Amino acid sequence: MKKPKIVLTPEQLALRKAERKETLRLGFRDGIVPFFVYLGICVVCIFEFVFLIANDVFPNVPGVPELLIGGHVANDPNWFRFVYMFVGIPVIFVLLKWASRIAGRKKAFYVAVIAAILAWQVIGECSWHFGLTVDGTYLFFPIVEGPQGTFLLLFVTALVAYLATTKKLPWYMLVFLVAFLSNWGAHWIILGVAPWFSTSASYFNPAKWPKLVGILVGMHGTLMLVYRILFKAKTLEERLMLAIALYACFGIFVEGVFGFGASLE
């Protein structure tokens, strides 16, 4: 049976219009603006990577062998990267301690996001360039953004989802973990999935996968998240979390379609 059409009064229409306008305003202020701030922090990190961490002017740490992947040297175990990795660990804890003392959720959000980006640099972008010697054999730390990190990524994601749904995490830790996972997941979906496909496949092959996932996940995810932030999100916390997801999807789009990050290596 067809439902009767609901006819709103002029007062109800005016109220709905005002609510939508307010949702749009708050979505831009509390979702889109934090996304651009997050993106700006990312741009700073890119310059940091190009001019400091990956700068060839710094000599390599002695005793670290070359890590060959596909016949090419993949690692760059220079001294600046080594020192940055170890100095970054206590800085992360200091940032998280600072975030825990901030009353405002949006201010705590930014501090926790910076801590998450630093944590990703230390774990995801620096650690695998080094390793340990075990029984005379040098073992590199795993490349968590690649296939090696698949199981660990699934486990950590499930754990964070459980802690979030049971509300056992303070706000700053939830932001930190979600932001860290957004960086990890965005890298993994391009670098960790591609090696599973056959190089002889017509379309689903490692060479074409980044652009494919950049369009399917990155571009479409970006558009859907912008819509949700501006027209559907109801709370400050939801808008800020969606800003993190928007950053991840936009990063997948830019990297997958244009190969921006790979061009800097």
C-alpha positions as CSV (number, residue, x, y, z in Angstrom):
1,M,0.0,0.0,0.0
2,K,1.3,3.4,-1.0
3,K,2.2,5.6,1.9
4,P,0.4,9.0,2.0
5,K,2.5,12.0,1.0
6,I,3.4,14.1,4.0
7,V,2.7,17.8,3.4
8,L,4.6,20.2,5.5
9,T,3.3,23.5,6.7
10,P,5.2,26.7,5.8
11,E,6.6,26.8,9.4
12,Q,7.9,23.2,9.1
13,L,9.5,24.0,5.8
14,A,11.2,27.0,7.2
15,L,12.4,25.0,10.1
16,R,13.8,22.3,7.9
17,K,15.5,24.8,5.7
18,A,17.1,26.5,8.8
19,E,18.3,23.1,10.1
20,R,19.8,22.2,6.8
21,K,21.6,25.5,6.6
22,E,23.0,25.1,10.1
23,T,24.1,21.5,9.3
24,L,25.9,22.8,6.2
25,R,27.6,25.6,8.2
26,L,28.7,23.3,11.0
27,G,29.8,20.6,8.4
28,F,32.1,23.1,6.7
29,R,33.5,24.5,10.0
30,D,33.9,21.3,11.9
31,G,34.6,18.8,9.0
32,I,35.9,20.5,5.8
33,V,38.2,23.0,7.6
34,P,39.8,20.3,9.8
35,F,40.3,18.2,6.6
36,F,42.3,21.1,5.0
37,V,44.3,21.6,8.2
38,Y,45.0,17.9,8.2
39,L,46.0,18.1,4.5
40,G,48.3,21.1,5.3
41,I,50.1,19.1,8.0
42,C,50.5,16.4,5.4
43,V,52.1,18.8,3.0
44,V,54.6,19.9,5.7
45,C,55.4,16.2,6.3
46,I,56.0,15.8,2.5
47,F,58.5,18.6,2.5
48,E,60.1,17.2,5.6
49,F,60.5,13.8,3.8
50,V,61.9,15.3,0.6
51,F,64.4,17.7,2.2
52,L,65.4,15.9,5.4
53,I,64.4,12.3,5.9
54,A,65.2,11.1,2.3
55,N,68.0,13.6,1.6
56,D,71.0,11.9,0.1
57,V,73.3,14.3,1.9
58,F,73.1,12.2,5.1
59,P,75.3,9.1,5.2
60,N,73.9,5.7,5.9
61,V,74.1,3.9,9.2
62,P,77.0,1.4,9.0
63,G,76.1,-2.2,9.2
64,V,72.7,-2.0,7.6
65,P,72.7,-4.0,4.3
66,E,70.7,-3.1,1.2
67,L,67.1,-4.3,1.0
68,L,66.5,-5.5,-2.5
69,I,62.9,-5.6,-3.8
70,G,62.4,-6.4,-7.4
71,G,66.1,-6.0,-8.1
72,H,66.2,-2.5,-6.8
73,V,67.5,-1.1,-3.5
74,A,64.4,-0.1,-1.5
75,N,65.8,1.1,1.8
76,D,67.6,4.3,2.7
77,P,69.0,3.8,6.2
78,N,70.5,7.2,6.7
79,W,71.5,8.7,10.0
80,F,68.8,11.4,10.0
81,R,66.1,8.8,9.5
82,F,67.6,6.7,12.3
83,V,67.7,9.6,14.8
84,Y,64.3,10.9,13.7
85,M,62.8,7.5,14.3
86,F,64.0,7.2,17.9
87,V,63.4,10.9,18.8
88,G,59.9,10.6,17.5
89,I,58.8,8.0,20.0
90,P,59.0,10.1,23.1
91,V,57.6,13.1,21.2
92,I,54.5,11.0,20.4
93,F,54.0,10.3,24.1
94,V,54.4,14.0,25.0
95,L,51.9,15.0,22.3
96,L,49.4,12.4,23.6
97,K,49.9,13.6,27.2
98,W,49.3,17.1,26.0
99,A,46.1,16.1,24.2
100,S,44.8,14.3,27.3
101,R,44.9,17.6,29.2
102,I,43.1,19.7,26.6
103,A,39.4,20.2,27.4
104,G,38.2,21.3,23.9
105,R,37.6,18.4,21.6
106,K,38.7,20.1,18.5
107,K,42.0,21.3,19.9
108,A,42.7,17.9,21.3
109,F,41.8,16.5,17.9
110,Y,44.6,18.5,16.1
111,V,47.2,17.5,18.7
112,A,46.3,13.8,18.5
113,V,46.3,13.9,14.7
114,I,49.9,15.3,14.7
115,A,50.9,12.5,17.1
116,A,49.3,10.0,14.8
117,I,51.1,11.3,11.7
118,L,54.4,11.2,13.6
119,A,53.7,7.7,14.7
120,W,53.0,6.6,11.2
121,Q,56.3,8.2,10.0
122,V,58.2,6.3,12.7
123,I,56.5,2.9,12.3
124,G,55.3,3.0,8.7
125,E,57.9,5.0,6.9
126,C,61.2,4.7,8.9
127,S,61.4,1.4,10.8
128,W,61.5,-0.9,7.8
129,H,64.7,0.7,6.5
130,F,66.4,-0.9,9.5
131,G,66.4,-4.2,11.3
132,L,68.3,-6.5,13.7
133,T,71.0,-9.1,13.4
134,V,69.7,-12.5,14.6
135,D,72.1,-15.5,14.7
136,G,74.3,-13.8,12.1
137,T,71.4,-12.9,9.8
138,Y,70.2,-9.4,9.3
139,L,66.4,-9.3,9.6
140,F,64.6,-6.1,8.4
141,F,61.6,-4.9,10.3
142,P,58.4,-5.6,8.3
143,I,57.0,-3.2,5.8
144,V,53.6,-2.7,7.4
145,E,52.1,-0.8,4.5
146,G,52.7,-3.8,2.2
147,P,51.5,-7.4,2.2
148,Q,53.6,-8.2,5.3
149,G,51.4,-5.9,7.4
150,T,48.0,-7.4,6.3
151,F,47.3,-9.6,9.3
152,L,48.5,-7.0,11.7
153,L,46.4,-4.3,10.1
154,L,43.3,-6.4,10.3
155,F,44.0,-7.2,14.0
156,V,44.6,-3.6,15.0
157,T,41.6,-2.4,13.1
158,A,39.3,-5.0,14.8
159,L,40.8,-4.0,18.2
160,V,40.3,-0.3,17.7
161,A,36.7,-0.9,16.4
162,Y,35.9,-2.9,19.5
163,L,37.4,-0.3,21.8
164,A,35.5,2.5,20.0
165,T,32.1,0.7,20.0
166,T,32.4,-0.2,23.7
167,K,33.5,3.4,24.4
168,K,36.6,2.3,26.3
169,L,38.9,5.0,24.7
170,P,39.2,8.6,25.7
171,W,38.5,11.0,22.8
172,Y,42.2,11.9,22.2
173,M,43.2,8.2,22.0
174,L,40.4,7.4,19.6
175,V,41.4,10.2,17.3
176,F,45.1,9.1,17.5
177,L,44.3,5.5,16.7
178,V,41.8,6.3,13.9
179,A,44.2,8.8,12.3
180,F,47.1,6.3,12.5
181,L,44.9,3.6,10.9
182,S,43.8,6.0,8.2
183,N,47.4,6.5,7.2
184,W,48.2,2.8,7.4
185,G,45.0,1.7,5.6
186,A,45.4,4.3,2.8
187,H,49.0,3.1,2.1
188,W,48.1,-0.5,2.4
189,I,45.2,-0.5,0.0
190,I,47.6,0.6,-2.7
191,L,50.8,-1.0,-1.8
192,G,49.6,-4.1,0.1
193,V,46.9,-5.3,-2.3
194,A,48.6,-4.8,-5.6
195,P,51.1,-7.6,-5.2
196,W,48.3,-10.1,-4.9
197,F,47.3,-9.7,-8.5
198,S,49.0,-11.5,-11.4
199,T,51.2,-9.3,-13.6
200,S,49.7,-11.0,-16.7
201,A,46.1,-10.1,-15.8
202,S,44.4,-7.9,-18.3
203,Y,43.2,-5.2,-15.8
204,F,43.5,-6.4,-12.2
205,N,47.3,-6.3,-12.2
206,P,49.9,-4.5,-9.9
207,A,50.6,-1.8,-12.5
208,K,46.9,-0.8,-12.9
209,W,45.6,-1.4,-9.4
210,P,46.7,2.0,-7.9
211,K,44.7,4.0,-10.5
212,L,41.7,1.6,-10.2
213,V,41.5,1.8,-6.4
214,G,42.2,5.6,-6.7
215,I,39.1,6.0,-8.7
216,L,36.8,3.4,-7.0
217,V,37.8,4.1,-3.4
218,G,39.6,7.4,-3.5
219,M,37.4,9.6,-5.7
220,H,34.1,8.1,-4.9
221,G,34.9,7.9,-1.2
222,T,35.9,11.6,-1.2
223,L,32.7,12.7,-2.9
224,M,30.5,10.6,-0.5
225,L,32.3,11.8,2.6
226,V,32.0,15.5,1.6
227,Y,28.3,15.0,1.1
228,R,27.9,13.3,4.5
229,I,30.0,16.0,6.3
230,L,28.0,18.9,4.8
231,F,24.5,17.4,4.9
232,K,24.2,14.4,7.2
233,A,26.7,14.6,10.1
234,K,25.0,15.6,13.4
235,T,27.8,16.0,16.0
236,L,31.2,17.6,16.3
237,E,32.8,14.2,17.0
238,E,31.2,12.7,13.9
239,R,32.4,15.5,11.6
240,L,35.9,15.3,12.9
241,M,36.1,11.6,12.4
242,L,34.7,12.0,8.9
243,A,37.4,14.6,8.3
244,I,40.0,11.9,9.0
245,A,38.3,9.4,6.6
246,L,38.1,12.2,4.0
247,Y,41.8,12.7,4.3
248,A,42.4,9.0,3.8
249,C,40.2,8.8,0.7
250,F,41.6,11.9,-0.8
251,G,45.1,10.6,-0.3
252,I,44.2,7.3,-2.0
253,F,42.8,9.3,-4.9
254,V,45.8,11.6,-5.4
255,E,48.4,8.8,-4.9
256,G,46.5,6.2,-6.9
257,V,45.6,8.3,-9.9
258,F,48.5,10.6,-10.1
259,G,51.2,8.6,-8.2
260,F,52.2,11.7,-6.3
261,G,54.1,10.0,-3.4
262,A,55.9,7.6,-5.7
263,S,57.2,10.4,-7.8
264,L,59.0,11.9,-4.7
265,E,61.0,8.7,-4.0
